[in-house]
Amino acid sequence: MSFKKDLISGLSKKKKMIPSKYHYDYQGSKYFEKITQQKEYYPTRKEKEILKKISKKLPEMIKGNLSFCEIGSGSTDKIKILMNKNVKFYFPIDISGKFIRNASKKLKLKYPKLKIKPVVADYNKPFKIKNFRNTTKVFFFLGSSIGNFHPGHDVKFLKNLSKCIDRNSFIFIGVDLIKKSSLINKAYNDKAGYTAKFSLNLINIINKNFNCGLNINNFSYIGIYNKKMRSLQGFLVSKSKQKFKIGSKNFKLKKNEKIQVEVSNKFSPKSFTSLANKANLKTHSFWTDKSNYFGVFLLKR
């Protein structure tokens, strides 16, 4: 079981960590949806501003019958902005099966003629989508999710994605741009506390899977922007000494010891272009919002 293996590996490190992909059970996905609605959380709002600009040009930019493939689709809220009559198939790809199926049902009510085929998959691993039926493939990886990878894993992901496309395909990627530290820190420490609930829910997920008796009240959450690394890092902090077990492996936590559960890297247009080039992808177009907080890149092979 990869969750068990990744947990034991991450918690055995000197600087403990848990991959952020494990946040997304049904409740975690609901919490994340709430995060995107908070005033402090600019990425969703700014990205939607950009997508509205792109949607006006999209029918002329990419002609013919299309298949939209959205990686980490979540609530499918953003893809609605980009839908047009040329889109015949929609493949939402997400790790949270129940959440993605519910979102697909809601989308079908709005677009009854659209053929929606949910794909439950961990996009951190290589995946394939079949049956495009003579349509142009258009991939979307939105919400600055490209920043959630640890160093080296982002290039690996883009290389895997590159294998899914041909020279006629397109990839849209949402990227959070470098800006004032105060804006980033506020976005990941919202006053309503949904980011904290989202991260603390990991304790519930671990307990549910491994019955290890951790108490969610013995942890707090903090998000800190590391300016040097250009990365927001989220941590669960142990409020006291704790012992727990996963399988046959024993673990100890010291008081105030941190477990990294979130990484959100920020880019300049130049640094992201460089990253894409390492995966043999080239920037075709680039858009930003009025504040230059966020960017959307259109990549091709």
Long-range contacts (C-beta under 8 A, 24 or more apart in sequence): 2-122, 3-209, 4-209, 4-210, 4-246, 4-247, 7-206, 7-210, 7-246, 8-246, 8-247, 8-249, 11-246, 11-251, 11-259, 12-249, 12-251, 15-258, 15-260, 16-253, 16-257, 16-258, 16-259, 16-260, 17-259, 17-260, 17-261, 18-202, 18-259, 18-260, 18-261, 19-124, 20-148, 20-234, 20-261, 20-262, 20-263, 21-95, 21-122, 21-124, 21-148, 22-202, 22-205, 23-198, 23-199, 23-201, 23-202, 23-205, 23-261, 24-94, 24-95, 24-96, 24-99, 25-96, 25-201, 25-205, 25-208, 26-96, 26-98, 26-99, 27-201, 27-204, 28-96, 28-198, 28-201, 28-202, 28-205, 29-74, 29-75, 29-94, 29-96, 29-99, 30-99, 31-194, 31-197, 31-198, 31-201, 32-74, 32-198, 33-74, 33-75, 34-192, 34-194, 35-190, 35-194, 35-195, 35-198, 36-77, 36-143, 38-190, 38-191, 38-192, 38-194, 39-190, 40-186, 40-187, 40-189, 40-190, 40-191, 41-187, 41-188, 41-190, 42-183, 42-187, 42-293, 42-294, 43-143, 43-144, 43-174, 43-176, 43-187, 43-293, 43-294, 44-78, 44-143, 46-289, 46-291, 46-293, 46-294, 47-78, 47-142, 47-143, 47-144, 47-174, 47-289, 47-294, 47-296, 48-78, 48-81, 49-289, 49-290, 50-174, 50-287, 50-288, 50-289, 50-294, 50-295, 50-296, 51-78, 51-81, 51-82, 51-142, 51-296, 52-81, 53-287, 54-82, 54-172, 54-287, 54-296, 55-81, 55-82, 55-84, 58-82, 58-84, 59-84, 59-85, 59-86, 62-86, 62-136, 62-138, 62-170, 64-135, 64-136, 65-134, 65-135, 65-136, 66-135, 66-136, 66-137, 66-138, 67-91, 67-132, 67-133, 67-135, 67-136, 67-137, 67-138, 68-138, 68-140, 69-93, 69-129, 69-137, 69-138, 69-139, 69-140, 69-164, 70-139, 70-140, 70-141, 70-142, 71-123, 71-139, 71-140, 71-141, 71-145, 71-161, 72-123, 72-141, 72-142, 72-143, 72-145, 73-100, 73-103, 74-99, 74-100, 74-103, 74-143, 75-99, 75-103, 76-103, 76-104, 76-106, 76-107, 78-140, 78-142, 78-143, 79-107, 79-140, 80-107, 80-110, 82-140, 83-111, 83-114, 87-114, 88-114, 88-115, 88-133, 88-135, 89-114, 89-115, 89-116, 89-117, 89-132, 89-133, 89-135, 90-114, 90-115, 90-116, 90-117, 91-117, 91-118, 91-119, 91-129, 92-116, 92-118, 92-119, 93-119, 93-121, 93-123, 93-127, 93-129, 94-118, 94-119, 94-120, 94-121, 95-120, 95-121, 95-122, 95-123, 96-120, 123-157, 124-153, 124-157, 125-160, 126-160, 126-163, 127-160, 127-164, 128-164, 129-164, 136-168, 136-169, 136-170, 137-164, 137-165, 137-166, 137-168, 137-169, 137-170, 138-169, 138-170, 138-171, 138-172, 139-164, 139-165, 139-169, 139-170, 139-171, 139-172, 140-171, 140-172, 140-173, 141-171, 141-172, 141-173, 141-174, 142-172, 142-173, 142-174, 142-296, 143-174, 144-174, 144-175, 144-176, 144-264, 144-294, 145-174, 146-173, 146-174, 146-175, 146-265, 146-272, 147-175, 147-176, 147-231, 147-263, 147-264, 147-265, 147-266, 147-267, 148-262, 148-263, 148-264, 148-265, 149-263, 149-265, 150-263, 154-265, 154-275, 155-275, 155-278, 155-279, 158-275, 158-276, 158-278, 158-279, 158-281, 159-279, 159-280, 161-279, 162-279, 162-280, 162-281, 162-301, 165-301, 166-301, 167-300, 167-301, 169-300, 169-301, 170-284, 170-298, 170-299, 170-300, 171-281, 171-298, 171-299, 171-300, 172-296, 172-297, 172-298, 172-299, 173-272, 173-276, 173-296, 173-297, 173-299, 174-294, 174-295, 174-296, 175-267, 175-272, 175-294, 175-295, 175-296, 175-297, 176-264, 176-265, 176-266, 176-267, 176-293, 176-294, 177-266, 177-267, 177-268, 177-269, 177-288, 177-292, 177-293, 177-294, 177-295, 178-230, 178-266, 178-267, 178-268, 179-266, 179-292, 179-293, 181-225, 181-227, 183-293, 184-225, 184-232, 184-266, 185-223, 185-224, 185-225, 185-232, 187-232, 188-223, 188-225, 188-232, 188-234, 188-262, 188-264, 189-222, 189-223, 195-221, 195-223, 195-234, 196-220, 196-221, 199-234, 199-236, 199-261, 199-262, 200-236, 202-236, 202-261, 203-236, 206-246, 210-245, 210-246, 210-247, 212-244, 212-245, 212-246, 213-244, 214-242, 214-244, 218-242, 222-258, 223-262, 229-265, 230-265, 230-266, 230-267, 230-271, 231-263, 231-264, 231-265, 231-266, 232-262, 232-263, 232-264, 232-265, 232-266, 233-260, 233-262, 233-263, 233-264, 234-260, 234-261, 234-262, 234-263, 234-264, 235-259, 235-260, 235-261, 235-262, 236-261, 267-295, 269-295, 272-297, 273-297
